[in-house]
Amino acid sequence: MSEQSRRPHKPGKPYRRPHKDPVRILAFDALRAVDERDAYANLVLPPLLRKAREKGDFDVRDAALATELVYGTLRRQGTYDAIIAACVDRPLREVDPPVLDVLSLGAHQLLGTRIPTHAAVSASVELARVVLGDGRAKFVNAVLRKVAQHDLDGWLATVAPPYDEDPEDHLAVVYSHPRWVVSALWDSLGGGRAGIEDLLEADNERPEVTLVARPGRADPQELLREDAAVPGRWSPYAVRLTEGGEPGAIDAVRESRAGVQDEGSQLVALALAGAPLDGPDEKWLDGCAGPGGKAALFGALAAQRGAVLLAAEKQPHRAGLVARALHGNPGPYQVVAADGTRPPWRPGSFDRVLVDVPCTGLGALRRRPEARWRRRPEDLEGFAPLQRALLRGALDSVRVGGVVGYATCSPHLAETRAVVDDVLKQRPHTELIDARPLLPGVPALGAGPDIQLWPHLHGTDAMYLALIRRTG
């Protein structure tokens, strides 16, 4: 039986094969991987793009469009779900996930890009024919034609509750964040509508690629010779690639003399390295070193002082990533697979200790937009014991007069000040150091003594840092 005779079609009208658009098929494949395998887009997308380029299917513009479709759809998923729900005749949970992915991609093209309406609908229907079949493609066509009846502002006026009636739910729909995340971020900011709206909007912006020139191994001037490269805002070692680009194609990055590292992460290492000490400054520890980006900068800073770095990571495979990042460090270092909650080294062995603890990652939603939909409030309870145990282990590891830096890529109060306060209540021989003077020129650092960075204020991930001196 021929392909044509197996396909339903109108009498006298030959069957037309669907047009296979490699850009949209790749975007769909990436979304399915995120949904089915709990993968992260920033890990899934690069190999898909590399494979497409190797096959000759993609040019630079195709790669840029595919990237925008994937990240834009993930960032605005909550908003698009609310709009699509208003356009279907069944609960959204009853729509097959692959169909919902095609609808979300179509909604983003219609409401979040400059792609003409007819092209956005047509391309989405063709994608549905390829990946879903003709029957469900008709459903996609019908839904997207309804979506196309309003622009984004028109839909938000319809599907978002009024701010005066339910401010948190209004912001959740308009800025595409789960309600509990909106509430937590608002608490961390300390109230005020303007601040929370600026933060939520910043979470939905595409972040620039930020590089770090590792001291003693690369100079920022070398990186600034790259196309569209400009100096960082705050870190003397940071260089921003304002038009994206492929970091792996840069010699210094390929040789590990430089790396991709958010400027907030760089500032954490710089502040701890600059904290005043009583006594020697010879032994540094990174107690949660995986995957190695912060350890590589911390190790390079240690080398400038003639200090030795021990980088510890519990998971052996992640310890391997740390070793790769530190390879070529200009000073002495060692990488070990060790649990920072049960330190195998003697107490009081180190002068400076960094502990960047596992967390919900709510401070990096620009880079991992899908994380906002995966995390649940109960995840905080799972991280809390580990965060406290790691801080206690760090305080055990530092000598009297030494300094611990407690860092996390989350602004949630339960992962920041609550952890520090709880642990220090049980440790009377400690004191908080005002970290703000250690980042000269960086504005809006709060009342201190700890530091909270923000995407909308600093252009960084929402990194938190508390510096603690052991006094006895």
N, C-alpha and C positions, 0 to 999 in steps of 0.2 A: 504494500500500500504506500502510495507516495505521501510526502510530507503535506502536500496541498490537500489531498483527499482526507487526511486525518484531522485537519483543522476545520472548525465550523466557519462558514463564510456565507455571505449573501449570494444567492444564485446569480451567476454571470459575473461575479466579482472575484478575481483571483486573490488567493491569500498573499498578504505582504509580510515578509519576514520582519520582525522588529529590528530597529536600528540599534546596534550595540555601541553605546557611548562609553569608551573606556574610563573617562573621568568619573562619571556617575556610578558606574559599576564598581570602581575602586572605592569610592566613598561609601557605597552600600556595604561592600565587604568589610570595610573598617568598622562601620557601625555594628554589623552583625558580630564581629569579633569582640567588641566592647560589651555587647549585650550577652552573648552566649558564653564567653570564656572569662568574663570579668576582667578583660584586658584593659590596659590603659592606651588611649589613643596615641600618646607620645611615644609609645613603644611599638604599637602596631603599624602606624602610618609610614614611618621611614622605610622599613623593608618593602612595603607594598609599592611605594613610590620608586624605590631603587629598582625593583624588578620591572616596573612599567617602563622606566627609562631604558633599561637594558634591552627590552623587547622593541624599543623604538616607538612605543605608543604615545609617549609623553614628551612635551617640551616644557620650558619653564612656566609658561602661562597655564598649561594644563595642571602642573603640580600645584601651583598657587591656588587654582580654583578648587581642586580636590581637597586641599588643606582647609580652605575656607568653608567648604560644604561640611566637612566632618566636624571641625571645631565649632563652627557657627551653630550647627544643629544641636550639638551636645550642650553648648552653653545656654541656648534658649529652649531646651527641651521642655521645661515646665510650662513656659508660655505657650509653646506650640501644642502641647498636650491639651491645655485648656481650650485653645481655639479649635483643634480638631474634634475634641469632645462635643463642641457646639455644632459640629457639621456632620456627625454620624448619628445613626438611629439606634445605637446600642451602647452599653457602657464601654469605656475605652479598654478595660481589662479583657473584653471579649474580642477585641481586634487582634489578629495574629501579629506577634512581634515583627516579623519581616515586613508585613504590610504597613505597620505603624512606622517602621524605619523609612520606607519609601514615602509615606505621607509627610513625615517630619522633614525629610530632605526637600520635598516639594514645597512645604510651608516656608522653609528657610529661604528658598529661592524666590518665592513670591513676596515675602514680608521682610526679609533681611538682606537682600542683595538688589542690585540694579538690573538683574536679568528681566527682560520684558515678560509680561504676564503670559502671553501665548507661548513663548519659548519655554518658560518654567513649567507650565502645565504639560506641554507636548513632550518635553524631555523626561519628565517624571512618569508619564504614561508609558513612554517607550521603555524606560527602565523597568517599570512594573511588568510589561509584556515579557521582557528578557528574564527577569528573576522570579516572577510570580505566576506568569501565565496570563492569557487573554481575559479569562473570567474576572480575576481580581484586578486586572488593569482597568476594567470598566468601573469598578468601585473606586479606585484611586482617582480616575478622571472625574467622577461625580463629586467626590469630596473636595478635591482641589478647586473645582469650579466654584464651589461654595466659599472656600477660603479666599479665593481671588475677588470676592465681592467687596471686600473692605481692605484698607491698608492696615498696618500694624496698630497705629493709634486708634483707628476705628474699632478694631477688635478688642483692644485693651479697655476701651470705654464700655464694651459690652460684657466681657468675661471677667474683668477684675472687679471685686467689690469696692465700693467707695472707700477712700482712705479714712474718712471721718467715722465710718461704721466699723471697720476692721482694718486698722493700719498694717498689721503684720501680714494678713492674708493679701491685702492690696499689693504690698511690696513684693511678696512671694510670687504673685502672678506676673506683675509688671517686670520684675527684674530676674525672674526665673531662678529662684532659690527655694529650697524647702522652708516651710514656715519656721521650723525649729532652728534652722541656721540663721534666718533673719533675726529671730529673737536673741540668739546667742551673740551674734555680731553687734547688735544694737546695745546689749548690755555691756559688751567690752568697750564700745565707743563712749558709753556714758550718756546716751540719749541724744536727742536732736534729729529732726527729719533730714536736714541737708546732709549731715555727715553720713548717715546710713545709706541714703540714696547715692551719694558719691561713691561710697565703698562698693555697693552692689553693682553699680554701673562699671566700676573699674574691674570687678571680677569678670565681667563679660567682654572686656577688651582683649585683643590679641597682644600678648606680651612680646616685647622685643627679645631677641637672643642676646644674652649678656655673657661676655667672656671674662676670664680672669687671667692676667699675665702673672704666672707664679714667680715670685721674687727669686732672683738668682738664676732663673732658667729662661725667662722671656722678659722683654721690655714692652710696656704698653705701646710704644711708638711703632714697634713691629706690627702689632695688630691693627693699629690705626691706618696702616697702608692698605688695608682691605677695603673693598667697595662699600660705601655707605656706612663706614665705621666712625663712631664719634666717642669721645671720652665718657666714662661713667659719670653719674651725677655726684656720687659721694665717695666711693672707694678709689684710691689712687691707682689701683691695679685693674680697674674695670674698664671694659670697652664694649659699647653697645653696637649691634648690627641693626640699623634702623630699618632695613628692608629685608630682614630675615637672612637668607643665605644658608649655605651648607657648612656648618662649622667643621665637619670632618674633612672638608677639602682644604682647610688652612693648615699649613705645615706645622706651626707651633702647637696646634691642637692635636694633630695626628701624632706628633712626637711627645705628647703629654707635658710639654713645657708650658702650655696654656690649657684651659678647659672651659667648659660651659658651666657657669655658676651664677646664680642670681645675686644681685648686689647686696640684698639683705643678708644672705648667707656669708658673703665676704665681710660685711660689717661686724657680724658676730665674732668671727675669728680675729678681726683687727682689734675689737674692743677688749677681748680677753687677753690678747697678746700685749696690749698697752696698759693693762691694769697694774697699779703699783703693788710691789711685793716687799715684804720684810725678809731679808736674807738672800740666799743664792737663787739663781734662775737658770737651772741646768737641766731639769728633767720635766718634760711635758707629756701629758697623756690625753689622747682622744679616746674616750671610753665607749663611744657608739659610732665607730668610724665609717661604717658602710653607708653608701657605696664608695666613698673616698674623696669626693670633691672638696669638702671642707677640710678633710685631713691633709690633702695635698697643699692647700694654702697654709694651714696651721703648721705643717712640717717645714714649709719654705720659710715662714717667719721664725720658727725655732732655729733653723740653720743660720739665719742672720745673727742670732744672739749666741751662737755656739752651743745651743741646747740640743739635747737628744729627744726625739719623739718616739713614744710607744703608741701605736694605733691598734686598738682592740676592737674586735667585732665578733659577736657570738656565733653567727652563721658562717661556716667555713667557706661557702661559695661567695658570700659577700666579702669575707676577708680577702679572698683572691682578687676581687675588684679593687679593694683598697690597695693591695700590693701593686696592682697595675697602675693605679693613679699616682702612687708615690715613687714608682720606679724612676730613677734619675734625680731624686731629691738631692739638693746640694749638700745636705748635712746628714749625719747619722740618724738612722731610724730603724724601727723593728715593727713588724706586723704580726699579731698573734690572734688566734681564735680563742676568745675568752668572754665569759659572762660578766658584765659590769656590775651585776647585782651580787655576785660572789667573787670578788676580785682575787685572782691567784697571786698577786704581788703583795708585798708587805704593806701594812697600813702606813700612811704618811710618806710614801715613796716619792711623791711628785710635787713640783712647785706650782704648776698650772695644770688644771684638769678641765677639759671640755666634755660636756655630756649633752649631746643633741638627741633628745629622746624620741622614740616612736610616738606618733600622735595621730589624730584624725586627719591632719593635712588640710584643715579648713583655711589655712593661710596661703595655700597654693592653688586656689580654685581657678585662677587664670590659666595655669599650665595644665591642670588636670580637672577640667570642668566636669567630667563624669563622676568625680569623687563626691560631689555634692548630692548626687542621687543615690549613691551607695551607702553613705554613712547614715547611721541612726543614732538617736540620743543615747541609747544603751551602749554604744561603742565607747563612750567616755568612761563608763564603769569598768570596761575591760582594760583600757589603757592606764587607769589611775594607779593601781598597785605597782605596775611596772615602772611608771614614771617616778613614783616616790622611792622605789627600791634603787633605781639607777642614781637618783640624786643622793641618797644615803651612801651608796657605794662610792660615789665621787668624793663626798666629804670625808669618808674613811681613807680614801687614797691620797688626799692632799695633806701636806705637812702643815704644822702650825705656822701661820704667817703666809701660807700659800692661798691661791685663789681658785675657785671653781666657777665655771660659766655654765649655767643651766639654760639651755636653748630649746626651742620647739617651733615648728612651722605651723603654729595655730594661735589665734588670738583668743580662743575660748578661755574664759576665766578659770574653768575647772582644770585646764591643762597648764595654766601659767601661774598666776599668783596663788591660787588655792594650793597647788603642789608645794611651792616654795614656802608659803606660810605654815602649812602642816608640818613639813619636815623640820623647819627651823625652830618650831615650838619645842621639838624634842632634842634640839641641839643648841644648848645655851651658849656654847663657846663659838659662836659664829656672828658675823655681822654683814649686812648688805652694803655693797659699795655703790656709790652713785655712778652709774655707767654713762650718763649723758655727756660729761666732759670728755670722755674718751672717743667721742664721735664728733669732733669739731666741725661746724658748718652744717650739720644735719639738723633740720628744724623739726618742730612739733613732736618731740620725743616724750611728752607727757610730764607728769609731776615727779617722776622718778621714785626711788632710785633705780628701778628696773626700766627697761626700754621695750616699747611695742612699736614696730614698724608697720606701715599700712600701704597697700597698693595705691590708694587714691591720694595719699599725702607724700609718699616717697618714691613711688614707681617701683617698689620692690614687693616680694612676697611679704605676708604679714608675719614676720619673724619676731619672736619674743626672746629677750635675754635678761637674766638676773645674774649679777656677779656677787659671789659670796666669799668672804675671807674667813678662814678658820683662825680663831684667836686663842684656842686652847685645846 
